[in-house]
Amino acid sequence: MSEDKLNKNDYSPKLEITRRGFLSLIGLGFLGVIGSLVLQGFSAVRSIIPNVLYEPPKKFKVGPPSRFSEGATFLPERLFIINNNNEFHAISAICTHLGCTVNLAQYSPPKTYISRRTGKTVDETFEFHCPCHGSKYRENGNVYAGPAPLPLPWYELSLAPDGQIVVNTDKIVDHNFRLKL
């Protein structure tokens, strides 16, 4: 065999690392380590800062009394404002079973029933129905059918100095509460 043939078969590329190339690789590795430390530091600082969930205010104005006609008015805050001869009260529209929004069912002529508690005949012009699981609430928010365990809560109403009605959903009031104007 000639030497030329041996050299061709033994040919393997040599990886030569120059001094400059070696220092460049060390520099890139150092930058990678610094970058990962910066990311970890940012993650650590970010974990200290809590995520804030902004909730809508519990006390808010819903408008002047003239905005609410006789009967029940639904508001996007998931409540009903009831106007009965300028006596106002607010009832939650959130079903006490699983939190669905209840619908208003109006009756004309009024629906008549005998109260189990008082034994008196009561006329209702509307009631609330939960579309999710069929709970039914009387005009005053008391449950009479379905799986709902509690009546619809009533919220405190007041009048702001500018003449608007203020609802405070933090304060649940008795069913005898009325804002009289």
GROMACS elastic network, one bead per residue, 0.5 to 0.9 nm:
[ bonds ]
;  ai    aj funct       b0    kb
    1     4     6  0.82849   500
    1     5     6  0.67754   500
    1     6     6  0.72694   500
    2     5     6  0.55561   500
    2     6     6  0.66647   500
    2     7     6  0.89674   500
    3     6     6  0.50681   500
    3     7     6  0.62200   500
    3     8     6  0.87047   500
    4     7     6  0.52089   500
    4     8     6  0.63493   500
    4     9     6  0.89065   500
    5     8     6  0.51723   500
    5     9     6  0.64328   500
    5    10     6  0.86580   500
    6     9     6  0.53365   500
    6    10     6  0.61177   500
    6    11     6  0.85168   500
    7    10     6  0.51324   500
    7    11     6  0.60119   500
    8    11     6  0.52796   500
    8    12     6  0.89692   500
    9    12     6  0.83904   500
   17    20     6  0.80301   500
   17    21     6  0.59315   500
   17    22     6  0.62205   500
   18    21     6  0.50864   500
   18    22     6  0.61176   500
   18    23     6  0.86249   500
   19    22     6  0.50880   500
   19    23     6  0.62447   500
   19    24     6  0.85941   500
   20    23     6  0.52019   500
   20    24     6  0.61554   500
   20    25     6  0.87296   500
   21    25     6  0.62603   500
   21    26     6  0.87167   500
   22    25     6  0.52039   500
   22    26     6  0.63701   500
   22    27     6  0.86433   500
   23    26     6  0.50771   500
   23    27     6  0.60759   500
   23    28     6  0.86593   500
   24    28     6  0.62003   500
   24    29     6  0.86095   500
   25    28     6  0.51405   500
   25    29     6  0.61883   500
   25    30     6  0.85519   500
   26    29     6  0.50767   500
   26    30     6  0.60861   500
   26    31     6  0.86249   500
   27    30     6  0.50458   500
   27    31     6  0.62144   500
   27    32     6  0.86515   500
   28    31     6  0.50528   500
   28    32     6  0.61935   500
   28    33     6  0.87207   500
   29    32     6  0.50121   500
   29    33     6  0.62975   500
   29    34     6  0.86593   500
   30    33     6  0.51686   500
   30    34     6  0.62121   500
   30    35     6  0.85512   500
   31    34     6  0.50487   500
   31    35     6  0.59823   500
   31    36     6  0.86010   500
   32    35     6  0.50425   500
   32    36     6  0.62091   500
   32    37     6  0.86146   500
   33    36     6  0.52469   500
   33    37     6  0.62320   500
   33    38     6  0.86770   500
   34    37     6  0.51040   500
   34    38     6  0.61977   500
   34    39     6  0.87204   500
   35    38     6  0.51100   500
   35    39     6  0.62874   500
   35    40     6  0.86675   500
   36    39     6  0.50659   500
   36    40     6  0.61403   500
   36    41     6  0.85221   500
   37    40     6  0.50650   500
   37    41     6  0.60415   500
   37    42     6  0.85287   500
   38    41     6  0.50282   500
   38    42     6  0.61266   500
   38    43     6  0.86006   500
   39    42     6  0.50400   500
   39    43     6  0.61583   500
   39    44     6  0.85769   500
   40    43     6  0.50064   500
   40    44     6  0.61105   500
   40    45     6  0.86357   500
   41    44     6  0.50221   500
   41    45     6  0.61872   500
   41    46     6  0.84838   500
   42    45     6  0.51568   500
   42    46     6  0.59947   500
   42    47     6  0.85521   500
   43    47     6  0.61034   500
   43    48     6  0.87875   500
   44    47     6  0.52140   500
   44    48     6  0.66766   500
   45    48     6  0.52857   500
   45    49     6  0.67905   500
   46    49     6  0.52681   500
   46    50     6  0.78087   500
   47    50     6  0.67859   500
   47    51     6  0.88333   500
   49    52     6  0.89658   500
   55    58     6  0.85149   500
   56    59     6  0.88425   500
   57    60     6  0.65143   500
   57   168     6  0.89725   500
   57   169     6  0.88150   500
   58   167     6  0.78843   500
   58   168     6  0.57782   500
   58   169     6  0.51938   500
   58   170     6  0.58451   500
   59   166     6  0.67618   500
   59   167     6  0.55382   500
   59   169     6  0.62137   500
   59   170     6  0.73148   500
   60   165     6  0.84558   500
   60   166     6  0.54607   500
   60   167     6  0.55284   500
   60   168     6  0.66844   500
   60   169     6  0.86183   500
   61    64     6  0.85976   500
   61   159     6  0.88806   500
   61   160     6  0.79013   500
   61   164     6  0.62510   500
   61   165     6  0.56642   500
   61   167     6  0.62495   500
   61   168     6  0.89137   500
   62    65     6  0.88377   500
   62    67     6  0.88027   500
   62    75     6  0.82959   500
   62   164     6  0.67758   500
   62   165     6  0.57226   500
   62   166     6  0.61544   500
   62   167     6  0.70921   500
   63    66     6  0.81332   500
   63    67     6  0.64350   500
   63    68     6  0.85091   500
   63   163     6  0.81500   500
   63   165     6  0.56762   500
   63   166     6  0.78671   500
   64    67     6  0.56254   500
   64    68     6  0.78406   500
   64   159     6  0.88146   500
   64   162     6  0.86377   500
   64   163     6  0.59817   500
   64   165     6  0.57977   500
   65    68     6  0.57133   500
   65    69     6  0.83599   500
   65    83     6  0.86536   500
   65    86     6  0.79610   500
   65    88     6  0.85057   500
   65   163     6  0.78812   500
   65   164     6  0.66713   500
   65   165     6  0.64550   500
   65   181     6  0.85206   500
   66    69     6  0.69388   500
   68    71     6  0.80118   500
   68    72     6  0.79330   500
   68    73     6  0.65414   500
   68    81     6  0.74303   500
   68    82     6  0.78609   500
   68    83     6  0.65952   500
   69    72     6  0.77130   500
   69    73     6  0.75603   500
   69    82     6  0.86016   500
   69    83     6  0.65679   500
   69    84     6  0.88713   500
   70    73     6  0.85724   500
   70    82     6  0.74644   500
   70    83     6  0.50155   500
   70    84     6  0.59045   500
   70    85     6  0.69201   500
   70    86     6  0.79282   500
   71    81     6  0.82048   500
   71    82     6  0.54781   500
   71    83     6  0.51424   500
   71    84     6  0.61802   500
   71    85     6  0.89010   500
   71   125     6  0.84453   500
   71   126     6  0.85181   500
   72    80     6  0.60508   500
   72    81     6  0.56598   500
   72    83     6  0.63730   500
   72    84     6  0.86356   500
   72   104     6  0.81313   500
   72   126     6  0.83109   500
   73    79     6  0.83496   500
   73    80     6  0.53239   500
   73    81     6  0.52290   500
   73    82     6  0.63638   500
   73    83     6  0.81764   500
   74    77     6  0.84416   500
   74    78     6  0.71314   500
   74    79     6  0.59568   500
   74    81     6  0.65919   500
   74    82     6  0.88755   500
   74    93     6  0.81174   500
   74   103     6  0.89996   500
   74   104     6  0.83939   500
   75    78     6  0.57512   500
   75    79     6  0.55413   500
   75    80     6  0.60691   500
   75    81     6  0.75631   500
   75    93     6  0.89438   500
   76    79     6  0.71830   500
   77    80     6  0.88061   500
   77    92     6  0.89769   500
   77    93     6  0.86607   500
   78    92     6  0.64298   500
   78    93     6  0.50332   500
   78    94     6  0.65360   500
   78   101     6  0.68784   500
   78   102     6  0.87199   500
   79    90     6  0.67028   500
   79    91     6  0.56680   500
   79    94     6  0.74365   500
   79   101     6  0.88600   500
   80    89     6  0.83263   500
   80    90     6  0.55761   500
   80    91     6  0.52186   500
   80    92     6  0.62715   500
   80    93     6  0.63102   500
   81    88     6  0.67848   500
   81    89     6  0.58762   500
   81    91     6  0.65903   500
   81    92     6  0.88966   500
   82    87     6  0.79679   500
   82    88     6  0.54711   500
   82    89     6  0.53623   500
   82    90     6  0.61107   500
   82    91     6  0.76925   500
   83    86     6  0.57230   500
   83    87     6  0.56758   500
   83    89     6  0.69809   500
   84    87     6  0.51339   500
   84    88     6  0.63966   500
   84    89     6  0.86200   500
   85    88     6  0.82160   500
   85   180     6  0.89291   500
   86   179     6  0.81227   500
   86   180     6  0.62853   500
   86   181     6  0.58086   500
   87   178     6  0.57129   500
   87   179     6  0.54096   500
   87   181     6  0.64526   500
   88   157     6  0.78003   500
   88   177     6  0.86402   500
   88   178     6  0.54644   500
   88   180     6  0.64908   500
   88   181     6  0.82261   500
   89   154     6  0.72756   500
   89   155     6  0.73680   500
   89   156     6  0.75821   500
   89   157     6  0.66457   500
   89   175     6  0.87941   500
   89   177     6  0.68726   500
   89   178     6  0.53275   500
   89   179     6  0.62627   500
   90   153     6  0.85257   500
   90   154     6  0.55507   500
   90   155     6  0.53632   500
   90   156     6  0.71438   500
   90   157     6  0.70157   500
   90   167     6  0.75465   500
   90   178     6  0.88156   500
   91    94     6  0.89638   500
   91   140     6  0.81308   500
   91   141     6  0.71316   500
   91   152     6  0.64613   500
   91   153     6  0.58794   500
   91   155     6  0.62334   500
   92    95     6  0.80130   500
   92   101     6  0.89541   500
   92   102     6  0.88562   500
   92   141     6  0.84837   500
   92   152     6  0.57793   500
   92   153     6  0.55989   500
   92   154     6  0.62145   500
   92   155     6  0.72932   500
   92   169     6  0.85688   500
   93    99     6  0.88146   500
   93   100     6  0.81597   500
   93   101     6  0.54444   500
   93   102     6  0.53029   500
   93   103     6  0.76834   500
   93   128     6  0.82938   500
   93   152     6  0.72704   500
   93   153     6  0.87084   500
   94    97     6  0.86203   500
   94    98     6  0.83715   500
   94    99     6  0.51596   500
   94   100     6  0.56678   500
   94   102     6  0.61253   500
   94   130     6  0.86918   500
   94   152     6  0.72719   500
   94   153     6  0.87875   500
   95    98     6  0.63161   500
   95   100     6  0.53093   500
   95   101     6  0.60396   500
   95   102     6  0.59940   500
   95   129     6  0.87484   500
   95   130     6  0.64776   500
   95   135     6  0.78138   500
   95   148     6  0.70245   500
   95   150     6  0.87418   500
   95   151     6  0.84650   500
   95   152     6  0.68366   500
   96    99     6  0.58857   500
   96   100     6  0.81622   500
   96   147     6  0.89540   500
   96   148     6  0.54910   500
   96   149     6  0.65063   500
   96   150     6  0.58573   500
   96   151     6  0.69782   500
   96   152     6  0.65762   500
   96   153     6  0.87206   500
   97   100     6  0.78742   500
   97   133     6  0.82997   500
   97   135     6  0.79566   500
   97   146     6  0.89382   500
   97   147     6  0.64185   500
   97   149     6  0.62744   500
   97   150     6  0.77546   500
   98   132     6  0.85012   500
   98   133     6  0.86671   500
   98   148     6  0.80386   500
   99   102     6  0.87555   500
  100   130     6  0.67607   500
  100   131     6  0.75412   500
  100   132     6  0.64942   500
  100   133     6  0.88320   500
  101   129     6  0.88903   500
  101   130     6  0.66621   500
  101   131     6  0.77738   500
  101   132     6  0.85298   500
  102   128     6  0.59451   500
  102   129     6  0.53446   500
  102   131     6  0.65846   500
  102   132     6  0.85778   500
  102   135     6  0.86951   500
  102   136     6  0.87243   500
  103   127     6  0.83793   500
  103   128     6  0.54884   500
  103   129     6  0.51888   500
  103   130     6  0.61656   500
  103   131     6  0.71408   500
  104   126     6  0.67314   500
  104   127     6  0.59409   500
  104   129     6  0.64302   500
  104   130     6  0.89396   500
  105   125     6  0.85116   500
  105   126     6  0.53637   500
  105   127     6  0.53323   500
  105   128     6  0.58951   500
  105   129     6  0.68516   500
  106   110     6  0.83139   500
  106   124     6  0.86267   500
  106   125     6  0.57399   500
  106   127     6  0.65755   500
  106   128     6  0.86827   500
  107   110     6  0.51620   500
  107   111     6  0.62120   500
  107   124     6  0.73596   500
  107   126     6  0.54895   500
  107   127     6  0.82518   500
  108   111     6  0.76208   500
  108   125     6  0.65873   500
  108   126     6  0.86166   500
  109   124     6  0.88807   500
  109   125     6  0.72863   500
  110   123     6  0.56099   500
  110   124     6  0.51634   500
  110   126     6  0.76406   500
  111   122     6  0.81405   500
  111   123     6  0.55182   500
  111   124     6  0.50841   500
  111   125     6  0.63601   500
  111   126     6  0.79278   500
  112   121     6  0.67290   500
  112   122     6  0.55829   500
  112   124     6  0.63078   500
  112   125     6  0.89757   500
  113   120     6  0.83774   500
  113   121     6  0.56858   500
  113   122     6  0.54345   500
  113   123     6  0.66491   500
  113   124     6  0.81006   500
  114   117     6  0.88417   500
  114   118     6  0.82001   500
  114   119     6  0.58271   500
  114   120     6  0.54734   500
  114   122     6  0.59708   500
  114   123     6  0.88357   500
  115   118     6  0.54962   500
  115   120     6  0.54687   500
  115   121     6  0.62534   500
  115   122     6  0.66590   500
  116   119     6  0.53801   500
  116   120     6  0.79811   500
  117   120     6  0.82742   500
  118   121     6  0.86910   500
  124   127     6  0.72733   500
  124   138     6  0.78090   500
  124   139     6  0.63747   500
  125   139     6  0.75816   500
  126   138     6  0.76258   500
  126   139     6  0.57938   500
  127   136     6  0.73978   500
  127   137     6  0.58362   500
  127   140     6  0.80541   500
  127   141     6  0.78345   500
  128   135     6  0.83326   500
  128   136     6  0.57808   500
  128   138     6  0.64486   500
  128   139     6  0.70061   500
  128   141     6  0.74527   500
  129   132     6  0.89877   500
  129   134     6  0.65459   500
  129   135     6  0.59314   500
  129   137     6  0.63487   500
  129   138     6  0.89710   500
  130   133     6  0.63058   500
  130   134     6  0.52022   500
  130   135     6  0.51166   500
  130   136     6  0.63119   500
  130   137     6  0.83590   500
  130   146     6  0.87872   500
  131   134     6  0.57492   500
  131   135     6  0.77847   500
  132   135     6  0.80796   500
  133   146     6  0.70585   500
  133   147     6  0.72171   500
  133   148     6  0.86415   500
  134   145     6  0.75350   500
  134   146     6  0.54509   500
  134   147     6  0.75328   500
  134   148     6  0.87347   500
  135   143     6  0.72244   500
  135   144     6  0.77472   500
  135   145     6  0.53495   500
  135   147     6  0.58410   500
  135   148     6  0.57513   500
  136   141     6  0.88127   500
  136   142     6  0.83724   500
  136   143     6  0.58687   500
  136   144     6  0.58713   500
  136   146     6  0.61648   500
  136   147     6  0.89207   500
  136   148     6  0.81318   500
  137   140     6  0.75823   500
  137   141     6  0.51380   500
  137   142     6  0.51776   500
  137   144     6  0.58160   500
  137   145     6  0.71779   500
  137   146     6  0.89442   500
  137   148     6  0.89617   500
  137   151     6  0.72462   500
  137   152     6  0.76393   500
  138   141     6  0.51154   500
  138   142     6  0.52321   500
  138   143     6  0.63515   500
  138   144     6  0.68374   500
  138   151     6  0.89329   500
  139   142     6  0.74634   500
  140   151     6  0.85414   500
  140   152     6  0.81168   500
  140   154     6  0.88598   500
  140   175     6  0.70650   500
  141   151     6  0.53274   500
  141   153     6  0.71641   500
  141   154     6  0.80831   500
  141   175     6  0.85502   500
  142   150     6  0.74847   500
  142   152     6  0.65082   500
  143   146     6  0.76823   500
  143   147     6  0.88956   500
  143   148     6  0.68270   500
  143   149     6  0.76849   500
  143   150     6  0.67152   500
  143   151     6  0.52993   500
  143   152     6  0.77991   500
  144   148     6  0.89386   500
  145   148     6  0.77562   500
  146   149     6  0.85651   500
  148   151     6  0.76224   500
  150   153     6  0.84097   500
  153   172     6  0.62589   500
  153   173     6  0.75829   500
  153   174     6  0.84769   500
  153   175     6  0.84354   500
  154   169     6  0.84011   500
  154   171     6  0.84002   500
  154   172     6  0.54845   500
  154   173     6  0.55127   500
  154   174     6  0.68377   500
  154   175     6  0.66487   500
  154   177     6  0.82820   500
  155   167     6  0.67258   500
  155   168     6  0.61006   500
  155   169     6  0.53738   500
  155   170     6  0.75186   500
  155   171     6  0.58274   500
  155   173     6  0.56065   500
  155   174     6  0.85361   500
  155   177     6  0.88670   500
  156   166     6  0.82717   500
  156   167     6  0.59901   500
  156   168     6  0.53241   500
  156   169     6  0.68803   500
  156   170     6  0.81435   500
  156   171     6  0.56863   500
  156   172     6  0.61602   500
  156   173     6  0.57704   500
  156   174     6  0.89477   500
  156   177     6  0.78057   500
  156   178     6  0.86929   500
  156   179     6  0.85989   500
  157   165     6  0.66928   500
  157   166     6  0.55720   500
  157   168     6  0.63506   500
  157   169     6  0.89143   500
  157   177     6  0.87478   500
  157   178     6  0.79132   500
  157   179     6  0.63026   500
  158   164     6  0.84624   500
  158   165     6  0.58316   500
  158   166     6  0.51475   500
  158   167     6  0.67387   500
  158   168     6  0.81747   500
  158   179     6  0.67099   500
  159   162     6  0.80385   500
  159   163     6  0.59735   500
  159   164     6  0.57428   500
  159   166     6  0.57908   500
  159   167     6  0.88802   500
  159   179     6  0.82361   500
  160   163     6  0.53088   500
  160   164     6  0.53031   500
  160   165     6  0.61940   500
  160   166     6  0.62716   500
  161   164     6  0.74368   500
  167   170     6  0.89243   500
  168   171     6  0.58220   500
  168   172     6  0.82236   500
  169   172     6  0.68395   500
  173   176     6  0.81000   500
  173   177     6  0.64506   500
  174   177     6  0.56251   500
  175   178     6  0.83203   500
